[in-house]
Amino acid sequence: NDSGWQTSPIYTDTGLDPSTEYTYTVTMRDSLGNTGTASTAQSATTKSAMTLVNVRITGNTAAGDGGGIFNLGENSINASNSLIDNNTADEGGGVLNYGSITYTNVTISGNTAVAGGGIQEKGTMTLQNVTITANHATNWCGGITTGGKTTIRNTIIAGNTTDNVAVDAEGTFNSLGNNIIGDSANSSGYDGSDQLDVDPLLNPLSDNGGTSLTHSLQVTSPAIDQGSATDAPADDQRGYTRGASVDIGAYEYNLGQSPKYITYLSDMTPTSDNTSVRNDMDMGGGPITIDGVTYDKGIMTFPPGTVPGEVVYQLNGDYDRFK
């Protein structure tokens, strides 16, 4: 395409396709209208974005910055349904970004840094239905610190810690609404629909179904049904369907949705030895096997000669009662 004669010394070509090679020539013209010969053709190729889906980035340590992800200025990343946890760095324990990142249905948890325990943002970042919690900074901001442009919607930033300043968030955010910020003291840019200085009532990181660990919502969480449907993903991080009223964060609380399993925990004292038992009981009706004995439809009978100690049923799913 012909750009036409430019009055600025800088020309930016837009609307390019990733990984497509483009060839450019430059022609000069002076103030009298004299036109020179076109330059030798030069080629350029745009970079495509990195896409991360159902990925866990965990347990990494950086000697410098960006424990889990270190994204340089010329790169872009799109991540969804993923977990970034337990990484360590000087800055950006979970993520240090100079480029462009979009996170959807992502949990960032348990990361540690001197500054920006969860995220150190210095580029452009969009957070849609993201949960940032349980991260720690030894000096500055346990959750996310932004010096770039950080756009947030339906996102939880709470429950992080610091040894010094800025617990959860630091800097100016571009809020599109319906976020929960645990400690907003060192941050700004929020919308009237945001819940500031509020505890989202998250459970610890655990297996709540799906391909990665999540922080589930407690039954009285202020995140339940308080999100915006705008650009909200149809499913949550686990792949569970979001309700008509969207929840805030990466996890969707679905009361009455069939859980994947019940965990049966029992300290039993057989006649011969002491045995600690853990089994998964399918909600579909078993069978399960405990100490070599198979029980159908979840009916458990202790064999003769055994004395039950403590029997605990732990329901993994969004039910408030069962029997």
N, C-alpha and C positions, 0 to 999 in steps of 0.2 A: 504494500500500500504506500502511496505517496503521502508523506506527512504534511506537505505544503511548506512554504518558507516560514521558518521559525524566528521569532524575535528574541527568544531566550537562548542562552548558550547551552541549556540543558533540555533534552527531549526525552519524555518517558512514553514508552509504548505499552499499552494496556490491553487486557482481554486476551492474553496469550494462553495457549494450551500447554499444560505440563508435558515435559519430555519431548516437545516438538522443536525441531531445529529451525531457526529463523536466520535469514541472511540480510545484511544491511549494507548500504553504500551511503556516503555522505558527499553532497555537492555544495560548494561555497559560492556565494554571490556578494559582490561588494555594493557600496551605496550608489554606484553609478549604473548598476544593473548588469555588470559584466559577470558572466557565469564561468566557473572553472570546470575542470574535468572531474567526473565522479571518482571517488576513492576506490581503492581495491575492496572487494566485497569481504565482509567479516561475518562470521557465523556466531550465533549464541543459542544456547539451549536453556530453557527454564527448568527449574528443579520441581519434581513432583513432591507432594506431601507424604510424609511417613504416616501410615495408618496402623493403629494398634487396637485390636479387638479381642476381648477375653484374655487379656495378658496380665500376669502378675510380675511386678518388678520388686524384688525383696532381698534384703540382707546384703546390700552392696555398701562399700566404703570408699569414698573419694579422698585422696590426700589433699585436694584443693576444694573445688566446688562441684555442686550437682551430684549428690550421692546416688539417686535413682536415675534421673534424666538430666543431662546437660545439653541444652539446645542452643546452638549458636545462631547468630543473627540472620543468616541466609536460609535457614531451614524452617519448615513448618511441620507440625505434628497434629494429627487428629486421633484422639484416643477415646474409646468407649467401653463400657462394661468391664472395667479393669481396676486393678488394685496396685497401689504404690505404697509399700509399707516397710518399716524397719531398715531404712537406709540412713547413712551418716555422711556428713560433709562439713566443711567450714561454713559455706553459705549454700542454702537450698538443700536441706537434708534429703527431701524427696525429689524436688525439682528446682533447677535453676534455668530460667528462660531468658534469652536475648532475642529470640525469633518470634514465631507465632505458634500458639498452641490452642486447640479447642478440646476441652474435656467434657464428655457427656456420660452420666452414670459412672462416675469414677470415685473411688474412695482413696483418700490420702491419709494414712494413719501410722503412728508409731515411729515417725522419722525424727532425726535429731541433727541439729546444726548449731553453730555459734550464732548465726543469724538466719532467720527464715527456716524454722524447723521443718515445716511442711513444704512451703514454696517460697522461693526468692524470685520475684517477677520484675524483669527489666525490659521486657519487650511488649508483646500484645498477647493477651490471654482471654479466653472466653470460658466461663464455668457454667454449665447447665446441669442442674440436678447432680451436684457434686457434694460429697461429705468430706470435710477436712477437720479431723479431730485426733486427740491423743498424741499430737506431735510436741516436740520440746526444743526450746532454744536456750543455750546457756547464757546468751547475752541479749539478743534482740528479736522479739516476735516469734512465739511458738508456732503459730498457724501459717499465715501468709503475709508477707510484706511486699508491697507493690510500689515500684518507681516508674512503671510503664503504664499501659492502659489495660486494666483488668475489668472485664464485664462479667457481672454475676446475675444469675436468675435461678430461683429454686435451689439455693445452695446453703448448706450448713457450714459455718465456720465457728466452732465452739469446742470447749473441752480441751484446749491446748494449754501448754504451760511454758513459763519462762523464768529464768533466775533473775531477770532484770526488768526490762520494759516491754510493753505491748504483748499481752497474753495471746490474743487470737488473731488480730488483724492490725496492719499498720499501713498508712498511706491513703490515697484517694481512689475510691472505686467508682466504676460506672454501673450503678445498680439498675437493673431492669425490673426489680421488684421481687417480693415473696422470698426473701432470704432470712435466715436466722443467724445472728451474730452474737456469740456468747459475751464478749467484752469488746465494745466498740470505742473505748476511750481514746485510742490513738489512730482512729480512722474516720473517714468521712465519705460523702458521695452517695448516701443511702436514699432509698425511696420510701414514701409514706407507708407502703405495704410491708416493709421489712420489719422484722421483730428484733429489736436491739436489746442487748443485755438480758438475754433470755436463755435459760437452760433447755436444750432440745430434748433432754431425757433419752439419751442413747444408751443402748446396751453395749457391752464390750465386743470387740471384733471377734467374730465366730462364724462357724459354718451354718448359714441360714438357708442353704440350698443354692443351686446355681453353680457356676464355675469358679467363683472366688469368694473369699470371706467378706462379710459386710457388718456394719453396725446397725442392728435392727432398732426399731422405734418402740419405746415402751407404750403401753396402752393409753396413757394420758399425755403423750408427747404433743407439744404445740405445733409440730411439723405435719401432723396428720391432716390431710384434706385442706391444707393452707397454701398449696403451691398454685402456680399459674399454668393453665393449659397451653399457653403460647409456647411453641417450639418444644414442648415437653415430649420426651421419648415415649413410645407406646408401652414399653416394658421398663422395668427397673434394672439395676446392675446384674441381678441374678437371672434375668429373663422372665420374671413374673410380670403379668399384665398389670399396668397401672389402672387405678379406678377412674371413674368419671371425675372425681375430685382428686386432683394430683397432690401427692405428698411432697414435702420439701426434702431434698437430699437424694442420695443414690439408691436408697431403699424405700420400697413402697409397702406400707402396712395394709395387709389384706385380711381383715377379720373374716374367718369362715373359709378361707382358701385352704384346700387340703395341703397339709404339710408333707414333706417328703418322708419323714419317719418319726417314730417316737424312740427315744433312747431309754432303755431299761437299765437302771443302775442298782445293784444289790450286793450287799456284803452278806454272804451266806456262810454258815458253819456246818459243813458236812461232817459225818462221823469220822472221816479219815484225816481231813486237813482243812485249812482255812482257804477259801477261794473268793477272790474279788471278780465279779462278773459284770461285763458291759456288753449289751447286745442291742442291735437296731431292730425294732419291730415295725414292719410295714403296716401302714394304716389300712392297706387293702385286706388285711386279715391273716398275716403270717404266711407260712409258719416261721418260727424262730427256734434256735437251738441253744440251750443253756446247759453247760456241763455235760454235753453229749446227749441230752434229752431234748427231743423235738416237741414243740407245742404248736397246735394248730389254732388259727384265728386269734392269736394273742392271748389264749387262755393259759395261764401259768399255774402249775400245781407243783408244790415242793415235794420231792421224793421222800418216802419214809426214812426217818433217821436224820433228816436235816432240820436245822433250827434257823428260820429266817432271822437275820439281824435287822438291817435297815433296808427297806425297799423304797426306791425313789423312781418315779416316772417323770422324765423331763421331756416336755412337749416342744419339738422344734418346728415352729410355725406360728402363725398369727391367730391363736385361739386364746380366749380369756378363761376358758374352763373346759374340763373334760372329765370323764369318769370311767 
